[in-house]
């Protein structure tokens, strides 16, 4: 499988990359420690500022992000995207914030978009079973999936793109791209993801 892939399901391109196994392990260990610390989780809580109807959303601490070279990982892939898609160099990549989303059965994320210029989501834990829909014979089951939305449907022009969460997959997309995450059922397992917003400046 490719570690870097530009996808063009509709208007703007998006990028699919793979998070290193070590990075996934480090972030999960960090999250597991944070959620045990009531004072810290209260301080880092971002749920009242984000639109998600989920159990828990909290910021990653700057020192931890520096430790795992999080900004460098994101900037490197955004630079590759800009070079391949726009033939431009990134002069400055500024990470605005990055946060963890802990989603459980029946939680969801309404349609929304982000601030900054570039956003993304990566999957740290994915339930083994996301449940059936109320119409199990339907070909499409959106349970627990990410849906990216752009424009309106027209002849030979799709307006949505469904992403099935897979451990380690990370998707980069423009901040203005609307998206939603559907609820899942049938399991008490956690769906854990990490997201970010960043600003970029291009070289002239």
N, C-alpha and C positions, 0 to 999 in steps of 0.2 A: 504494500500500500504506500502511496505517496505521502510524504510528511508535509507537503505544501501543495495545495491545489486551489486554483482560482475557479470558482463556479459562477456561471451566468444563467441562472434560472429565469431572470426577468431583467428589468432595467439596470440597476446598479449591480456590479459584481460583488461577490462575497468571497471569503477565503476559508478553506477548511485546512486545519493543521492538526498535528498530534502533540499533546503535552508529553514531555519526558516522564517516564515512570517515577523517577526520583522526585520530580516536582510535585506530582500528584500525591505521593506518599508524604512529602513534607507539609503540603497544605492540609491534608486530612489530619495529620498528627497535630498541627497547629489548631485546627478547628476543634478537634476533640478536647484539647486542653482549654481553649477559650470558653467553650460551652459549660465547662465545669466550674468556672470562676464567675460567680454571680455579679460581683462588682464590675469586672472587666466587660462582661457581656452587656451590662446595663450602659456602660460608658460607650461601647462600640456600636450599640444598637442603631440601625438605620431604617428600621421598619416604618417609622412614622414619616420618613421623608421619601420612601419609595412606594411605588404603586401596587406592589405585589400583595395578594391576599394569601400569604403563606405564614407558616409558623414562626420563622426566624430569618432575618436579614441583618447582617452586621458587617462593618468595615474591617478590612485587613489593616493591621498596624504597619506604619511606615518602616519601622525597624525590621519587621519580619519580611516585608516585601524586598527590602535591600538585601537581606540575608540570602534569599533565594534568587536574587537578581531578576525579579519579576518584570520590572520596567524594561530591562534589557531584552528579555525574552519577547515581550510584546512589540517593542520598537523594532527589533530585528525582522520580525514577520511583517509588520506594517511597511517597513522599508522595502522588503521583497515584493510586496503587493503593489506599492507605488511604482516601483521600477518596471514590473511586468505589465501592469495595466495602463499606467500613465506615462511611462518612460521619464519619471521624475525622481529626484533624490530628496530624501527627508532631511531638512536642516535641523529641525528641533522636534522632539517628541516629549510632550509633557503629560504625564499620568495624572489625571485629576483625582480619581479615586477608584478603588477596587473593593468589591464586597462579595460576601458569600451568601447564597440563598439556600435555605434548608426547607424543602418542600415535602409534605407528607400527604397521605390520602385525602382527597377532596380539596386540597389547596390549588390555587391557580394564579396566573398573572394576566390581568386584563390587557387589551391592546394599548401599547404605549410606544414612546420613542425616548431617546436619551439626549443628554447635553454633550457638548464637546464636538469633535469631528469624527472620531472613530470609537466604536464600541465592540463588545464581543462577549461570548459566553463559552465556558468550558465545563466539562462534566467530570466531577470528582467521585460521585457515587450514583449508580443507576439501579433502580429496583429490578429484580429478576422477572417480575410480572407486573404489568401495568393495568390489568383488568380488561374485561370485555365491555363493549358499548351496549346500550339498551337494545340495539339492533345488531346482534352478533353476525348476521349474514352480510352486512355491508362490507365492501372491500376495504374501505379506509377506516382505521381506528386511530383517532388523534390522541388518545389517552396519554398524558404525560409528555407529549411532543411539543416542540417549538414550531410555531408557524410564523414565517416572515411574510410581510405584506407590502406590495408596491403597486400603485396605480389601480386601474380597474380592468376587469377582464374584457378582452377584445379578441377578434379573430386572430388566431395564431399568436396570441399574447397572453401568457399566464400572469396572474397578479398575486399568487401565493406560492410558497415553497415550504413543504413540511420537512422538518428535521427530526429524525429519531435519535434520542440521546444515546450515545455510546461512550463508555468509559474512556477518558483521555482525548476525545474529540473536542476541538476548540474552533469556534467560528468567529471570524472578524467581519464586521459590516459597518456601513456608514451610520452615523448617529441618528440620521433622520428616518432610517428604515423602520417602519412600524412592525411590531411583533407581539406575539402573545404566547403564553404557555398554558396548555390545557390541563385540567385536573386528571388524576388517575385514581383507580380503585383497586380493590382485590389484594392489597398488601399493606402491611404497616412499615415496610422498609422506607428508608429515606432516599429522596432524589436530591443530590447535593451538587450545586454548581457554583462557579465563580465568574463574576462579570467585571467589566471596567469601562470607564470613560476616559478618553484622552484627546488632547489637542495636538495638531501637527502643523508644522510650517515647512513649506517646500523651498528648496534652493531655486534661485532665479535662473 
